[in-house]
């Protein structure tokens, strides 16, 4: 996705693995308890797992945002390196198109 390889000793890589491990262990990604009774996120956010789910999703979101910011700093439309560059190119091409999902309202 981001055209970056990590060594197994890389701290950023280890952090991402911990985040993803938490996400899958929570059971929320595969139709967990909150999918059955979504009202519980308001009634008992900690007990239902909603709070932990949001912490995990926020961490994944931040990881992706960081990668996008790094790509924006080095973006060259003549050299699309990976999926994020292609995403940034689509935003650039459709920035003024209010009906497009690529209208600059990116992460």
Secondary structure, DSSP 8 states (H G I E B T S, - for coil): --S----TT-HHHHHHHHHHHHHHHTSGGGS-HHHH-TTHHHH-HHHHTHHHHHHHHHHHHHHHHHHHHHHHHH--TT---SHHHHHHHHHHHTTT-TTSS-SS---
